[in-house]
Amino acid sequence: MGGVERIGQKLLFAFDPETAHGFSIAALKAGSGFCRPPARDTRLEVKAGGLTFPNPLGMAAGYDKNAEVPDALIGLGFGFAEVGTVTPLPQTGNPKPRIFRLTQDHAVINRLGFNNDGHERCLARLQARTGRRGIVGVNIGANKDSSDRVADYRLGVERFASLASYLTVNISSPNTPGLRALQAREALAELLEAVTEARAVSDAASNKHTPLFLKIAPDLNETELDDVAAQVLAKKVDGVIVSNTTLSRHGLASSHAIEAGGLSGRPLFARSTAVLARMRRRLGPEVVIVGVGGVTSAETAAEKIRAGADLVQLYTGMIYDGPALPARIVRGLSAIVQREGVASIGALRDTALAKWEAAPI
């Protein structure tokens, strides 16, 4: 991190995390130039889910909850941006404070609870960017007080499939009571049946295929991973995002470790990468896997790919390393491709699969 970035981080860290997040969104909206994006390197292109990603690094959902700045994020160097989680109706989320920096651990705990502006406002913003280049995914969820969560997800597909580059079904946030129960085999079968049917109708109407991804928790055991993989394959879901935040608090030093919510950042890297490798083994080579959790450098991004990921995402890393981080990672991935003497970043995939599959979770 450069001197200017350190000063900026120090200023932001003077505010509570949620206020600082708001300032960063406002700065991106204003078009503040944070860094020089990397030149496009065709060796970093990834073909996945019928899309061609200019590089494998994406901004994870949770940062741009309301589709306010996806194009500005792509301008930082990300190969794609994922907005949301967005729910049918607006909701304020859980009481504040609900985001905690664990600075000693290079981590964050959040219990936001899907706070967002709802479908209508997010939809209007995405409609306004129609025709712009750049891969923008939409992460959909269910309202906390919904009487029919499957219907909420179906509605999300119906409303966003024609506009989104891809859709992510988020059933793994720990901050909406009961949501993770949708990862159980029977519940997941019902959900995936509903959303794939809705996607098929949208695809036929728009004459375009919208890839459908499923975002899972890093806290699943081996049997639960079997159940998820079986349903993903049975319902022909295009991809899996591994993973959301964890409830584990293993090895943390910060006093904020006692806070309730999902943990993200550096401590999540090993657990999420081990789960990623297990899912790759279960799903085979064709299903897209997006690796998330603890990506802070080009080497950690590359290690996710070695463990079986096609694409990677980050969020917490940028809180600690600044808005120039995506460009640094993309340039670093180019250097890794050069160093390893491979034709493309995809050639690294699965080269450390066995190592990570054997790692404990």
C-alpha positions in Angstrom: 0.0 0.0 0.0 1.3 3.4 -1.0 1.6 6.5 1.2 -1.5 8.2 -0.1 -3.5 5.0 0.4 -2.2 4.7 4.0 -3.4 8.2 4.7 -6.8 7.5 3.2 -7.1 4.3 5.2 -6.2 6.1 8.4 -8.9 8.7 7.7 -11.5 6.0 7.0 -10.6 4.0 10.0 -11.3 7.1 12.1 -14.9 6.4 11.4 -17.0 3.4 12.3 -16.9 0.7 9.6 -20.4 1.3 8.2 -19.9 5.1 7.9 -16.5 4.5 6.2 -18.2 2.1 3.7 -20.7 4.8 2.9 -17.9 7.3 2.2 -16.1 4.8 -0.1 -19.3 4.3 -2.1 -19.8 8.1 -2.4 -16.2 8.5 -3.6 -16.7 5.9 -6.3 -20.0 7.6 -7.4 -18.1 10.9 -7.6 -15.6 9.3 -9.9 -12.6 9.7 -7.7 -9.5 8.3 -9.4 -8.0 5.8 -7.0 -5.5 4.0 -9.2 -4.5 3.2 -12.7 -6.3 0.0 -13.8 -4.1 -2.7 -15.3 -3.7 -3.2 -19.0 -5.7 -6.1 -20.3 -3.7 -9.4 -20.4 -5.3 -12.0 -22.6 -3.5 -14.7 -20.6 -5.8 -13.8 -17.7 -9.1 -14.3 -19.6 -11.4 -16.9 -18.2 -14.3 -18.5 -20.1 -16.9 -19.7 -17.5 -20.6 -20.1 -17.6 -20.8 -19.0 -21.2 -19.1 -15.7 -20.3 -15.6 -14.4 -21.0 -14.1 -12.7 -18.0 -11.3 -10.3 -18.8 -9.5 -11.5 -15.6 -10.5 -13.9 -12.8 -10.8 -11.3 -10.0 -14.2 -10.0 -8.9 -15.7 -7.9 -6.3 -17.8 -10.1 -4.0 -21.4 -9.3 -3.1 -21.9 -7.2 0.0 -19.9 -4.1 -1.0 -22.2 -2.7 -3.6 -25.5 -3.9 -2.1 -27.7 -1.6 -4.2 -26.0 -1.6 -7.6 -24.7 1.9 -7.2 -21.2 1.6 -8.5 -20.6 -1.7 -10.4 -18.9 0.1 -13.3 -16.6 2.1 -11.0 -15.5 -1.1 -9.4 -14.7 -2.6 -12.8 -12.7 0.6 -13.4 -10.5 -0.3 -10.4 -9.3 -3.4 -12.3 -11.8 -6.1 -11.3 -12.8 -8.5 -14.1 -16.4 -8.5 -12.8 -18.5 -7.1 -10.0 -21.3 -8.7 -8.1 -24.0 -6.5 -6.6 -26.4 -7.3 -3.8 -27.6 -9.2 -1.8 -30.9 -7.7 -3.0 -34.3 -8.8 -1.5 -37.8 -8.2 -3.0 -38.7 -5.6 -0.4 -36.4 -3.0 1.1 -35.1 -3.8 4.5 -33.0 -2.0 7.1 -31.2 -5.1 8.4 -30.1 -5.7 11.9 -29.5 -3.1 14.6 -26.3 -1.1 14.6 -23.4 -1.5 15.3 -23.3 -4.4 13.0 -19.8 -4.3 11.4 -16.6 -4.8 13.4 -13.0 -4.5 12.2 -10.7 -7.1 13.6 -7.5 -5.2 12.7 -5.1 -7.6 14.4 -6.6 -10.4 12.4 -7.0 -8.5 9.1 -10.7 -9.5 9.3 -14.2 -8.2 9.7 -17.3 -9.6 11.5 -20.6 -8.4 10.1 -24.2 -9.1 11.1 -25.8 -6.7 8.6 -28.8 -8.9 7.8 -29.4 -8.2 4.0 -29.9 -4.4 4.4 -30.7 -3.1 0.9 -33.0 -0.9 -1.1 -35.1 -3.8 -2.5 -35.7 -5.1 -6.1 -37.3 -2.0 -7.6 -34.5 0.5 -6.9 -31.8 -2.0 -7.8 -33.6 -2.9 -11.0 -33.8 0.7 -12.0 -30.1 1.3 -11.5 -29.2 -1.8 -13.6 -31.6 -0.8 -16.3 -29.9 2.6 -16.5 -26.6 0.9 -17.3 -28.0 -1.1 -20.2 -25.6 -1.3 -23.0 -22.5 -0.7 -20.9 -19.7 -3.3 -21.1 -18.5 -5.2 -18.1 -19.7 -8.4 -16.3 -22.1 -7.5 -13.5 -23.7 -10.3 -11.5 -26.7 -9.9 -9.2 -26.8 -11.7 -5.8 -30.4 -12.4 -4.8 -31.8 -13.2 -1.3 -35.1 -13.5 0.7 -36.6 -11.0 3.0 -36.1 -11.8 6.7 -39.9 -11.8 7.4 -40.9 -13.5 4.2 -43.6 -16.2 4.5 -42.3 -17.9 1.3 -38.5 -17.6 0.8 -38.5 -19.9 -2.3 -40.9 -17.4 -3.9 -38.6 -14.5 -3.0 -35.7 -16.2 -4.9 -37.9 -17.1 -7.8 -39.0 -13.5 -8.0 -35.4 -12.4 -8.0 -34.6 -14.6 -11.0 -37.7 -13.3 -12.8 -36.8 -9.7 -12.3 -33.0 -9.7 -12.8 -32.2 -12.6 -15.2 -32.5 -10.5 -18.3 -30.3 -7.7 -17.0 -27.7 -9.6 -15.0 -24.6 -11.1 -16.5 -25.1 -13.9 -14.0 -27.3 -14.6 -10.9 -26.2 -15.8 -7.5 -28.6 -17.5 -5.1 -27.4 -16.6 -1.7 -28.6 -19.1 0.9 -25.5 -19.0 3.1 -25.5 -15.7 5.1 -25.5 -16.5 8.8 -27.3 -13.2 9.6 -30.8 -14.1 8.4 -32.3 -16.6 10.8 -33.0 -20.0 9.2 -31.5 -19.0 5.8 -28.7 -21.6 5.9 -31.3 -24.4 6.4 -32.0 -24.0 2.7 -28.7 -25.7 2.1 -30.2 -29.0 3.3 -30.8 -31.6 0.6 -34.7 -31.5 0.4 -35.0 -27.7 0.9 -32.2 -27.1 -1.6 -33.9 -29.4 -4.2 -37.1 -27.4 -3.9 -35.3 -24.1 -4.2 -33.1 -25.0 -7.1 -36.1 -26.5 -8.9 -37.9 -23.2 -8.6 -35.1 -20.9 -9.6 -33.9 -23.0 -12.6 -37.5 -23.1 -13.9 -37.7 -19.3 -13.6 -34.4 -18.9 -15.3 -35.5 -21.2 -18.2 -38.5 -19.0 -18.8 -36.4 -15.9 -18.7 -33.8 -17.4 -21.0 -36.5 -18.3 -23.6 -38.0 -14.8 -23.4 -34.8 -12.9 -23.7 -33.0 -15.3 -26.0 -29.9 -15.3 -23.7 -28.6 -17.8 -21.1 -28.1 -16.3 -17.7 -25.7 -18.4 -15.6 -27.0 -19.4 -12.2 -24.6 -19.7 -9.3 -25.2 -20.9 -5.7 -23.3 -19.3 -2.8 -22.6 -21.7 0.1 -21.3 -21.5 3.6 -17.7 -22.6 4.6 -19.1 -24.3 7.7 -20.7 -27.4 5.9 -19.6 -30.8 6.9 -18.7 -33.6 4.4 -22.3 -35.0 4.3 -23.7 -31.5 3.7 -21.2 -30.9 1.0 -22.4 -34.2 -0.6 -26.0 -33.0 -0.5 -25.2 -29.6 -2.0 -23.1 -31.1 -4.8 -25.8 -33.7 -5.6 -28.4 -31.0 -6.1 -26.1 -28.7 -8.0 -25.4 -31.5 -10.5 -29.0 -32.7 -10.6 -30.5 -29.3 -11.3 -27.6 -28.3 -13.7 -26.7 -25.2 -11.8 -23.8 -23.4 -13.6 -21.6 -22.7 -10.7 -20.9 -22.6 -6.9 -19.4 -19.7 -5.0 -17.3 -20.9 -2.1 -17.7 -19.3 0.3 -19.7 -16.9 2.4 -18.6 -15.8 5.8 -17.9 -18.3 8.6 -19.2 -18.6 12.2 -15.8 -20.1 13.3 -13.7 -17.9 15.5 -10.6 -20.2 15.6 -7.3 -18.5 16.2 -8.5 -14.8 16.4 -6.6 -12.3 18.5 -8.9 -9.3 18.3 -11.3 -8.4 21.2 -14.1 -8.1 18.6 -13.9 -11.9 18.1 -16.8 -12.3 20.6 -19.2 -10.4 18.3 -22.0 -12.3 16.6 -22.1 -12.5 12.8 -20.1 -13.8 9.9 -16.3 -13.6 9.9 -14.5 -12.6 6.6 -10.9 -11.8 5.7 -7.6 -13.4 6.1 -8.6 -16.0 8.8 -11.2 -17.5 6.4 -8.6 -18.3 3.7 -7.6 -21.8 4.7 -11.1 -23.0 5.6 -12.8 -21.6 2.5 -10.0 -23.0 0.2 -10.3 -26.5 1.7 -14.1 -26.5 1.1 -13.5 -25.2 -2.4 -11.3 -28.1 -3.2 -13.8 -30.6 -1.8 -16.5 -29.1 -3.9 -14.3 -29.3 -7.0 -13.7 -33.0 -6.4 -17.5 -33.6 -6.0 -18.6 -31.4 -8.9 -16.1 -32.5 -11.5 -14.3 -30.2 -14.0 -17.2 -28.5 -15.8 -19.1 -26.7 -13.0 -17.8 -23.2 -12.4 -16.4 -22.5 -9.0 -15.7 -19.0 -7.6 -13.3 -18.9 -4.7 -13.9 -16.3 -2.0 -12.4 -15.8 1.4 -9.1 -14.3 2.5 -7.9 -13.2 -0.9 -5.4 -10.4 -0.1 -2.7 -10.8 -2.9 -2.0 -12.2 -6.3 -0.6 -15.3 -4.6 -3.6 -16.0 -2.5 -5.8 -15.5 -5.6 -3.7 -17.9 -7.5 -3.8 -20.4 -4.7 -7.6 -20.4 -4.9 -7.3 -21.3 -8.6 -4.7 -24.0 -7.9 -7.3 -25.4 -5.4 -9.9 -25.6 -8.1 -11.4 -22.2 -8.6 -12.1 -20.7 -12.1 -12.7 -17.3 -10.7 -12.0 -15.5 -7.3 -13.6 -12.7 -5.4 -12.6 -10.4 -2.6 -14.1 -7.7 -0.4 -12.5 -7.5 3.1 -9.0 -7.4 1.6 -9.8 -4.0 0.0 -10.8 -2.6 3.4 -7.3 -3.2 4.7 -5.2 -2.8 1.5 -7.0 0.0 -0.3 -8.7 0.5 -3.6 -5.5 -0.1 -5.6 -5.5 -3.8 -4.4 -7.5 -5.2 -7.4 -5.1 -3.7 -9.9 -2.1 -4.9 -7.9 -3.5 -8.4 -7.8 -4.3 -8.5 -11.5 -0.8 -7.3 -12.4 0.6 -9.9 -9.9 -1.4 -12.7 -11.6 0.2 -11.7 -14.9 3.6 -12.0 -13.3 2.6 -15.4 -11.9 1.6 -16.7 -15.3 4.9 -15.4 -16.7 6.9 -17.0 -13.9 5.1 -20.4 -14.2 5.6 -20.4 -17.9 1.9 -21.2 -18.7 -0.2 -19.9 -21.5 -3.1 -18.8 -19.3 -4.2 -18.5 -15.7 -6.6 -21.4 -16.2 -3.6 -23.7 -16.6 -3.0 -23.4 -12.9 -6.5 -24.7 -12.0 -6.5 -27.9 -9.9 -2.7 -28.1 -9.6 -3.0 -28.0 -5.8 -6.4 -29.7 -5.6 -5.1 -32.8 -3.7 -3.2 -30.7 -1.2 -6.3 -28.5 -0.3 -8.7 -31.4 -0.4 -6.7 -33.1 2.3 -6.6 -29.9 4.5 -8.8 -29.9 7.6 -12.0 -27.8 7.8 
